[in-house]
Amino acid sequence: MTQQSRNPLAARDPGRRRVVGGLFGLGAAALAAPVLTACGGGAGADPKTVTFGSNGGDATPKKAYASVTGAFAKDSGLTVKTNTVDHDTFQKSITSYLQGTPDDVFTWFAGYRMQYFAKKKLCSPLDDVWDKIGADFSDATKQLSRGEDGKYYFVPLYNYPWAVFYRKSLFKERGYQVPQKWSEFIALSKQMKKDGLSPIASGYGGGDSWSILGAFDYVNLRTNGYDFHMSLMRGKVSWTDKRALATLDHWRELAPYYQQGAAGRSWQDAAQSLLDKKSGMAVIGLFLGQQITDEKVRADIDFFPFPEIDAAHGQDAVEAPTDGFMLSRRPKNEAGAKKFLEFLGGAHTEELYMGVDPSNLAVNDKVSTGSYNALQKKSADLIASAKQISQFADRDSDPGFISTVVLPGLTEWLSHPDDGSGTLTKIESQRSRFFTA
């Protein structure tokens, strides 16, 4: 396998595909996806090689990871063989990948998504690694890195907030004011549409359907608060609860202002429309910065917290996913893999990564923030001010439930939004398959 590679296409599990396709009227082809496979190895694996499964398929993170693995190879004398797969394929194929012969180290997410695989014993504990790196991380970051059994299973690299991004010069040219409340947000969207703009940049075509979850999360957090949102994500309350209906009712109010043709557009193309001033705003993560090549444009980008819907919840919650690394359950080169993970948890490594990809925030407390650009500094302040931090819908819930039930349902609903009762009833009918009482 090559140093950086793509994997061949293969259909997903036909049983689940039929269930979900029948449930939401999505053909089998719509849910077919490539499968993530490992770089090989086994009994005769090279003790000088560590295999690394990466979801950093886009150009910027791919380059950043290459910088990191190159530095580790130089520092350790070991070779890192990287298996790069696009983000969406990695997400959809992760369970079958981990049940097979995965790479030694793989990219993944903190919190519930990590805990899920730790509980299934599809990864290895990392307490000995944390004995060496733990002093450099906050208690909150440590908590996100532990499984339900109290052991560490995750080494964090960075986090980033979701917010509503815009170009400062466009707002100044048109006399737009940053909204703080929902009514102001809707009024601004209406004005942008009158002015010939697409108010909300949007692209959830192909493998980018996950991108709609940022808006869903924020509308639910602002409508019902953090506790209800997390209960919904963890399968503890019904999706037909009147509070979930209220979420879709608000989201439907915003839907007419989404960019036309979003179902056939990538998130990168949607982001570019914001950069080109064809769209006025975008509900997106700080990774928007990966699209920017002109530093003058970067300096013109700003964001505001998702507006308040209910004063009881205000703007207290912030979506701030944390990305990092895990160790497979039976690594082919355990000693080398743990040495790699120790390196990945170091301040120097985070600085190397951010030097290539300034669209994220380092989580190691020893990393200097002196080189942060204005967006990074403001992002760090937003996260620090949050009373509650959510990860993201597909990270705060059972991955199968979100990817095969919730996401197809919400994507179909968004194409012709109604009161949402039918969609939520279909989602609720599948909840018991993934969660026990």
C-alpha positions in Angstrom: 0.0 0.0 0.0 1.3 3.5 -0.8 2.2 6.1 1.8 -1.0 8.0 1.1 -3.8 6.0 -0.5 -7.5 5.7 -1.2 -9.5 2.6 -0.8 -11.6 0.7 -3.3 -15.4 1.0 -3.4 -17.6 -1.7 -1.8 -21.2 -1.8 -0.7 -22.2 -1.4 2.9 -24.1 -4.1 4.9 -27.1 -4.9 2.7 -29.5 -5.7 5.6 -29.1 -2.3 7.2 -29.2 -0.5 3.8 -32.5 -2.1 3.0 -34.0 -1.2 6.3 -32.9 2.5 6.1 -33.6 2.7 2.4 -37.1 1.4 2.9 -37.7 3.6 5.9 -36.8 6.9 4.2 -37.3 6.0 0.5 -33.6 6.2 -0.3 -32.5 3.7 -2.9 -29.7 1.2 -2.1 -27.3 3.3 -4.3 -27.8 6.3 -2.1 -26.5 4.5 0.9 -23.7 2.5 -0.7 -20.4 3.7 0.5 -16.7 2.8 0.2 -15.3 0.7 3.0 -12.2 1.7 5.0 -9.6 -1.1 5.0 -6.2 -1.4 6.7 -2.8 -1.1 5.2 -2.0 -4.7 5.8 0.5 -6.3 8.2 -0.1 -9.2 10.5 2.1 -11.8 12.0 5.1 -10.7 10.0 4.6 -7.0 10.5 7.7 -4.8 10.3 8.7 -3.7 13.9 10.2 -0.5 12.4 6.8 0.5 10.8 3.7 2.0 12.4 0.5 2.0 10.4 -1.8 5.0 10.6 -5.4 5.2 9.5 -6.3 8.8 8.7 -9.6 10.5 7.9 -7.7 13.6 6.7 -8.5 13.2 3.0 -8.8 16.9 2.2 -5.6 18.7 1.0 -4.8 20.8 4.1 -5.2 18.1 6.8 -3.4 15.6 4.6 -0.5 17.9 4.3 -0.6 18.6 8.1 -0.5 14.9 8.9 2.3 14.4 6.5 4.3 17.1 8.4 3.6 15.3 11.7 4.4 11.8 10.5 7.6 13.0 8.8 8.8 14.7 12.0 8.0 11.5 14.0 9.9 9.3 11.5 12.9 11.7 11.8 12.7 11.7 15.6 12.1 8.0 16.2 13.7 6.2 13.3 10.4 4.5 12.7 8.4 4.6 9.5 4.7 5.7 9.5 2.7 4.1 6.7 -0.4 6.3 6.3 -3.8 5.0 5.0 -5.8 8.1 4.0 -9.5 7.9 3.5 -12.0 10.7 3.0 -13.8 11.8 6.1 -17.3 10.5 5.3 -16.1 7.1 4.2 -14.0 6.8 7.4 -17.1 7.6 9.5 -19.4 5.1 7.7 -16.9 2.2 7.6 -15.3 2.6 11.0 -17.1 -0.3 12.8 -16.2 -2.9 10.2 -12.7 -1.5 9.9 -12.1 -1.9 13.7 -13.6 -5.4 13.7 -11.2 -6.5 11.0 -7.4 -5.8 10.9 -7.2 -2.0 11.4 -4.1 0.1 11.3 -2.1 0.5 14.6 -3.2 4.1 15.2 -6.3 5.7 13.8 -7.9 9.1 13.8 -11.2 9.5 15.7 -13.2 11.7 18.1 -13.3 12.3 21.8 -16.3 11.8 24.1 -19.1 9.4 23.4 -17.7 8.2 20.0 -14.5 7.1 21.7 -16.4 5.6 24.6 -18.6 3.6 22.3 -15.7 1.7 20.8 -13.9 1.4 24.1 -17.0 -0.3 25.5 -17.1 -2.6 22.5 -13.4 -3.4 23.2 -12.5 -2.4 19.6 -9.6 -0.3 20.8 -6.8 -0.5 23.4 -6.4 1.6 26.7 -3.6 4.2 26.8 -3.0 4.8 30.5 0.7 4.3 30.1 0.8 7.0 27.3 -1.2 9.4 29.5 1.3 8.8 32.4 3.8 10.7 30.1 1.5 13.3 28.5 -1.2 13.9 31.0 0.4 17.0 32.8 -0.1 19.0 29.6 -3.9 18.7 29.4 -6.8 20.3 31.2 -9.2 18.2 33.4 -12.0 18.8 30.8 -9.8 17.4 28.0 -8.8 14.4 30.2 -12.5 13.7 30.8 -13.2 13.7 27.1 -10.3 11.2 26.6 -11.5 8.6 29.1 -13.8 5.6 28.6 -16.7 4.7 31.0 -14.3 2.4 32.8 -12.1 5.4 33.7 -9.2 4.3 31.5 -7.7 6.5 28.8 -8.4 5.5 25.2 -7.8 8.8 23.3 -5.0 11.2 22.6 -6.4 14.7 21.6 -4.9 16.8 18.9 -7.2 19.8 18.4 -10.7 21.2 18.7 -12.7 23.8 16.9 -16.1 25.6 17.3 -19.1 25.7 15.1 -20.6 29.1 14.6 -22.2 31.4 12.0 -19.4 32.7 9.7 -19.5 35.7 7.4 -17.3 38.2 5.6 -16.9 41.5 7.5 -16.6 43.6 4.4 -19.9 42.3 3.0 -21.7 43.1 6.2 -20.2 46.6 6.2 -21.0 47.2 2.5 -24.7 46.2 2.9 -25.1 47.7 6.4 -26.0 44.3 8.0 -25.9 43.9 11.8 -24.8 40.8 13.6 -27.9 39.1 15.0 -28.1 37.9 18.6 -31.7 36.6 18.7 -33.5 34.3 16.4 -36.0 36.9 15.1 -33.0 39.1 14.1 -31.3 36.1 12.4 -34.5 35.4 10.3 -34.9 39.1 9.5 -31.3 39.3 8.3 -31.7 36.2 6.2 -34.8 37.7 4.6 -33.0 40.9 3.8 -30.1 39.0 2.3 -32.4 37.1 0.0 -34.0 40.4 -1.1 -30.5 41.7 -1.9 -29.8 38.8 -4.2 -27.6 36.7 -1.9 -28.0 33.1 -0.8 -28.5 33.9 3.0 -27.2 30.6 4.3 -24.4 28.8 2.3 -25.1 25.1 2.3 -23.7 22.0 0.7 -24.7 18.5 1.8 -24.4 16.5 -1.4 -22.6 13.2 -1.7 -20.5 12.4 1.3 -21.2 15.8 3.0 -24.6 15.1 4.4 -23.1 15.3 7.9 -22.8 19.1 7.5 -26.5 19.7 8.2 -26.1 18.3 11.7 -24.4 21.5 12.9 -27.5 23.5 12.3 -29.8 20.8 13.7 -27.7 20.7 16.9 -27.7 24.5 17.4 -31.4 24.9 16.8 -32.1 22.1 19.3 -29.6 23.4 21.8 -31.1 26.9 21.6 -34.7 25.7 21.6 -34.5 23.1 24.3 -31.2 23.4 26.1 -28.1 21.2 26.5 -29.7 18.6 28.8 -32.5 17.8 26.4 -30.2 17.8 23.5 -27.9 15.3 25.1 -30.8 13.1 26.3 -32.1 13.0 22.7 -28.6 12.1 21.4 -28.2 9.3 23.9 -31.6 7.8 23.1 -33.1 8.7 26.5 -36.1 10.6 25.2 -38.5 10.1 22.3 -37.9 11.8 19.0 -41.6 12.5 18.9 -41.3 14.6 22.0 -42.9 18.0 21.5 -39.6 19.6 22.1 -38.0 17.8 19.1 -41.0 18.9 17.1 -40.3 22.5 18.2 -36.8 22.1 16.9 -37.9 21.2 13.4 -40.5 23.9 13.6 -37.8 26.5 14.1 -35.5 24.9 11.6 -38.3 25.0 9.0 -38.4 28.8 9.5 -34.8 29.0 8.4 -35.0 26.5 5.6 -36.2 28.9 2.8 -33.0 30.8 3.2 -30.6 27.9 2.5 -28.6 28.1 -0.7 -30.5 26.5 -3.6 -29.1 23.2 -4.9 -27.5 22.3 -1.6 -28.1 18.5 -2.0 -25.9 18.5 -5.1 -23.1 20.6 -3.6 -20.1 19.8 -1.4 -19.4 21.7 1.8 -16.2 23.1 0.2 -18.3 24.6 -2.7 -20.7 26.1 -0.2 -17.9 27.6 1.8 -16.4 29.0 -1.4 -19.7 30.8 -2.1 -19.3 32.5 1.3 -15.7 33.5 0.5 -16.9 34.8 -2.9 -19.7 36.9 -1.3 -22.4 35.0 -3.1 -23.7 33.7 0.2 -24.1 35.9 3.3 -23.5 33.4 6.1 -22.6 29.8 6.8 -23.3 27.6 9.8 -20.0 25.7 9.8 -16.9 24.8 11.8 -13.7 26.7 12.0 -12.4 24.2 9.4 -13.9 26.7 6.9 -10.4 28.1 7.0 -9.0 25.2 5.0 -10.6 26.7 2.0 -8.8 30.0 2.3 -5.6 30.6 0.4 -5.6 34.4 0.4 -4.6 35.9 3.8 -6.5 39.1 3.0 -9.7 37.0 2.7 -8.8 35.2 6.0 -8.5 38.5 7.8 -12.0 39.4 6.4 -13.7 36.4 7.9 -15.5 36.6 11.2 -18.3 34.7 13.0 -20.9 35.1 15.7 -22.4 32.6 18.1 -25.6 30.9 16.9 -28.4 33.2 17.9 -30.6 32.8 21.0 -34.0 31.2 20.5 -35.1 30.8 24.1 -33.8 33.2 26.8 -33.8 30.3 29.3 -30.9 28.7 27.3 -29.4 31.8 25.7 -26.2 31.1 23.8 -24.7 29.0 26.6 -23.9 25.9 24.6 -21.1 25.7 22.0 -20.4 22.9 19.5 -16.7 22.2 19.8 -15.7 18.8 18.5 -12.3 17.4 19.6 -10.3 15.3 17.2 -7.4 13.0 17.9 -6.1 9.4 17.9 -6.8 5.9 19.2 -4.9 2.6 19.4 -6.5 -0.4 17.7 -7.4 -3.5 19.8 -4.5 -5.6 18.5 -1.9 -3.3 17.1 0.7 -5.0 14.9 3.5 -2.8 16.4 2.2 -1.9 19.9 5.5 -0.4 21.2 6.0 1.7 18.1 2.3 2.7 18.1 2.4 3.9 21.7 5.6 5.8 20.9 3.8 7.5 18.0 0.8 8.3 20.3 3.1 9.9 22.9 4.6 12.0 20.1 1.1 13.0 18.8 0.2 14.2 22.3 3.1 16.6 22.6 3.0 20.3 22.3 5.5 20.3 19.5 3.4 18.1 17.4 0.3 20.2 17.8 2.4 23.3 16.8 3.6 21.4 13.7 0.0 20.6 12.8 -1.4 24.1 13.4 1.5 25.5 11.4 0.0 23.8 8.3 -3.6 23.9 9.2 -4.6 27.1 11.1 -8.3 26.2 11.1 -8.1 24.4 14.4 -7.2 25.1 18.1 -4.5 23.2 20.0 -5.7 21.5 23.2 -2.3 20.9 24.7 -1.9 23.5 27.4 1.8 24.0 26.7 1.2 25.1 23.1 2.0 28.8 22.5 -1.0 30.7 21.0 1.1 33.6 20.0 0.9 32.7 16.4 -2.9 32.3 16.4 -4.7 34.4 13.8 -7.7 36.5 14.8 -10.2 33.7 14.0 -8.3 31.2 16.2 -8.1 33.7 19.1 -11.8 34.5 18.9 -12.6 30.8 18.6 -10.6 30.0 21.7 -12.5 32.7 23.6 -15.9 31.3 22.4 -15.0 27.9 23.7 -13.7 29.2 27.0 -16.8 31.2 27.6 -19.2 28.3 27.0 -21.3 27.0 29.9 -21.8 23.7 28.0 -19.8 22.1 25.2 -21.4 19.5 22.8 -19.2 17.6 20.4 -21.5 17.1 17.3 -24.6 15.0 16.7 -22.8 12.1 15.2 -20.2 12.2 18.0 -22.6 12.6 20.9 -24.8 9.6 19.9 -24.6 6.0 18.6 -22.8 6.3 15.3 -25.0 3.8 13.6 -28.2 5.5 14.7 -27.1 8.9 13.4 -25.5 7.7 10.1 -28.2 5.3 9.1 -31.4 6.7 10.6 -31.2 10.3 11.8 -29.1 11.7 9.1 -31.0 10.2 6.1 -34.2 11.3 7.7 -33.2 14.9 8.4 -31.6 15.2 4.9 -34.8 14.0 3.2 -36.9 16.3 5.5 -34.7 19.3 4.6 -35.4 18.9 0.9 -39.1 19.6 1.5 -39.5 20.7 5.2 -42.9 20.1 6.7 -44.0 20.1 10.4 -41.5 17.2 10.9 -43.9 14.8 12.6 -43.6 12.1 10.0 -39.8 12.3 9.9 -39.6 12.2 13.7 -42.0 9.2 13.9 -39.8 7.2 11.5 -36.7 8.1 13.4 -38.3 7.1 16.7 -39.4 3.8 15.3 -35.7 2.8 15.0 -34.5 4.2 18.3 -34.9 0.9 20.2 -32.6 -0.9 17.7 -29.7 1.2 19.0 -30.5 2.1 22.6 -31.6 0.0 25.5 -33.9 1.3 28.2 
